[in-house]
Amino acid sequence: MPRPTTSSIPPLPPLPFTPDHPLRTERLDLRPVRHDDFDAVYTYRRRPEVSRYLYGSPHDEAACRAWIADKATRTTLRESGDYLQFAVVVRETDTLVGDVTFVYTRREHRQGGIGYVFNPDHAGHGYATEAARALLGLGFEELGLHRIQAELDGRNTASARLLERLGMRREGHLRENEFLDGEWSDEVIYAMLAREWREQREQREQRPAS
Ligand SMILES: CC(C)(COP(=O)(O)OP(=O)(O)OC[C@H]1O[C@@H](n2cnc3c(N)ncnc32)[C@H](O)[C@@H]1OP(=O)(O)O)[C@@H](O)C(=O)NCCC(=O)NCCS
């Protein structure tokens, strides 16, 4: 297939850009973080196993309140480098199960990034995969991005499985490029292109409903 020429690339949406909240998936609502989310967020962000492969320590109460105060403001993209933060809520039970981040990395190159942190008590239901797929949809369908990336610690196998479920491609493995918690660690990079997203979407649409 010929590579798209510049003239075939659709215009970028104007900034500032605020998504229609909530982003709805089959089971989830992705909405802005609120101050009254503190209890639900602190429950998992205080746990060492949750922050094991994240930058920074497990939250104490003050860190979690500061995190919420900052993230509650991350609802609009104004320029490259801005990000959107969402609380992920199971619609049926109104339970906050995690949070996800969409990064508008470089507007001129149409690049974005995703991140996700979930409460282990709600693991194993596919919620993180479903929420992350909504972020890919936002980036490719609404923001006209060309490529979306995720970076993770090479030891974070749960995160790698999630990205593979999404159909993202393992693009890079950087050997010992970070020094975390007193040891060298590898960084792994996954990504997806807009045309790969469209191919997957077509396959999903062709699949008979179960
Ligand atoms: C990374 C993280 C979000 C993955 O959580 P998770 O619970 O494994 O992911 P999901 O919610 O998508 O659930 C997937 C699991 O549910 C199962 N599952 C059940 N129903 C499912 C469904 N409808 N759709 C998809 N998966 C489903 C999958 O088989 C999978 O199980 P497996 O891990 O045994 O293969 C979680 O481990 C986490 O928050 N870690 C701490 C923070 C972190 O490291 N973040 C990433 C930084 S790069």
The ligand as an SDF file (V2000), in Angstrom:
LIG
                    3D

 48 50  0  0  0  0  0  0  0  0999 V2000
   -0.5770   -3.2790   34.5280 C   0  0  0  0  0  0  0  0  0  0  0  0
   -1.9460   -3.5510   35.1500 C   0  0  0  0  0  0  0  0  0  0  0  0
   -2.8810   -2.3960   34.8960 C   0  0  0  0  0  0  0  0  0  0  0  0
   -2.5110   -4.8240   34.5240 C   0  0  0  0  0  0  0  0  0  0  0  0
   -3.6860   -5.2050   35.2290 O   0  0  0  0  0  0  0  0  0  0  0  0
   -4.5200   -6.4890   34.8060 P   0  0  0  0  0  0  0  0  0  0  0  0
   -5.5490   -6.7440   35.8290 O   0  0  0  0  0  0  0  0  0  0  0  0
   -3.5590   -7.5990   34.5000 O   0  0  0  0  0  0  0  0  0  0  0  0
   -5.1690   -6.0340   33.4320 O   0  0  0  0  0  0  0  0  0  0  0  0
   -6.6810   -6.1230   32.9810 P   0  0  0  0  0  0  0  0  0  0  0  0
   -7.5550   -5.3670   33.9130 O   0  0  0  0  0  0  0  0  0  0  0  0
   -6.7140   -5.7170   31.5700 O   0  0  0  0  0  0  0  0  0  0  0  0
   -7.0160   -7.6630   33.1490 O   0  0  0  0  0  0  0  0  0  0  0  0
   -6.3630   -8.6100   32.3370 C   0  0  0  0  0  0  0  0  0  0  0  0
   -6.4750   -9.9730   32.9480 C   0  0  0  0  0  0  0  0  0  0  0  0
   -7.8540  -10.2660   33.1020 O   0  0  0  0  0  0  0  0  0  0  0  0
   -8.2090  -11.3530   32.2530 C   0  0  0  0  0  0  0  0  0  0  0  0
   -9.5200  -10.9850   31.7060 N   0  0  0  0  0  0  0  0  0  0  0  0
  -10.7080  -11.3860   32.2180 C   0  0  0  0  0  0  0  0  0  0  0  0
  -11.7160  -10.8450   31.5280 N   0  0  0  0  0  0  0  0  0  0  0  0
  -11.1630  -10.0890   30.5410 C   0  0  0  0  0  0  0  0  0  0  0  0
  -11.7090   -9.3000   29.5140 C   0  0  0  0  0  0  0  0  0  0  0  0
  -13.0250   -9.1550   29.3620 N   0  0  0  0  0  0  0  0  0  0  0  0
  -10.8660   -8.6380   28.6850 N   0  0  0  0  0  0  0  0  0  0  0  0
   -9.5280   -8.7590   28.8300 C   0  0  0  0  0  0  0  0  0  0  0  0
   -8.9610   -9.5100   29.7940 N   0  0  0  0  0  0  0  0  0  0  0  0
   -9.7610  -10.1840   30.6570 C   0  0  0  0  0  0  0  0  0  0  0  0
   -7.0950  -11.4710   31.2480 C   0  0  0  0  0  0  0  0  0  0  0  0
   -6.9640  -12.8020   30.7750 O   0  0  0  0  0  0  0  0  0  0  0  0
   -5.9040  -11.0500   32.0620 C   0  0  0  0  0  0  0  0  0  0  0  0
   -5.4560  -12.0970   32.8700 O   0  0  0  0  0  0  0  0  0  0  0  0
   -3.8970  -12.5620   32.8890 P   0  0  0  0  0  0  0  0  0  0  0  0
   -3.0950  -11.3880   33.3670 O   0  0  0  0  0  0  0  0  0  0  0  0
   -3.9020  -13.6900   33.8250 O   0  0  0  0  0  0  0  0  0  0  0  0
   -3.5410  -12.8840   31.4890 O   0  0  0  0  0  0  0  0  0  0  0  0
   -1.8110   -3.7600   36.6830 C   0  0  0  0  0  0  0  0  0  0  0  0
   -0.9610   -4.8520   36.9100 O   0  0  0  0  0  0  0  0  0  0  0  0
   -1.2880   -2.5500   37.4370 C   0  0  0  0  0  0  0  0  0  0  0  0
   -1.9960   -1.5890   37.6780 O   0  0  0  0  0  0  0  0  0  0  0  0
    0.0000   -2.6100   37.8560 N   0  0  0  0  0  0  0  0  0  0  0  0
    0.5600   -1.5670   38.6850 C   0  0  0  0  0  0  0  0  0  0  0  0
    0.7990   -0.2640   37.9490 C   0  0  0  0  0  0  0  0  0  0  0  0
    1.6410   -0.4630   36.7120 C   0  0  0  0  0  0  0  0  0  0  0  0
    2.6560   -1.1630   36.7380 O   0  0  0  0  0  0  0  0  0  0  0  0
    1.2150    0.1720   35.6290 N   0  0  0  0  0  0  0  0  0  0  0  0
    1.8630    0.0540   34.3270 C   0  0  0  0  0  0  0  0  0  0  0  0
    3.0380    0.9210   34.2230 C   0  0  0  0  0  0  0  0  0  0  0  0
    3.8290    0.6660   32.6350 S   0  0  0  0  0  0  0  0  0  0  0  0
  1  2  1  0
  2  3  1  0
  2  4  1  0
  2 36  1  0
  4  5  1  0
  5  6  1  0
  6  7  2  0
  6  8  1  0
  6  9  1  0
  9 10  1  0
 10 11  2  0
 10 12  1  0
 10 13  1  0
 13 14  1  0
 14 15  1  0
 15 16  1  0
 15 30  1  0
 16 17  1  0
 17 18  1  0
 17 28  1  0
 18 19  1  0
 18 27  1  0
 19 20  2  0
 20 21  1  0
 21 22  1  0
 21 27  2  0
 22 23  1  0
 22 24  2  0
 24 25  1  0
 25 26  2  0
 26 27  1  0
 28 29  1  0
 28 30  1  0
 30 31  1  0
 31 32  1  0
 32 33  2  0
 32 34  1  0
 32 35  1  0
 36 37  1  0
 36 38  1  0
 38 39  2  0
 38 40  1  0
 40 41  1  0
 41 42  1  0
 42 43  1  0
 43 44  2  0
 43 45  1  0
 45 46  1  0
 46 47  1  0
 47 48  1  0
M  END
$$$$
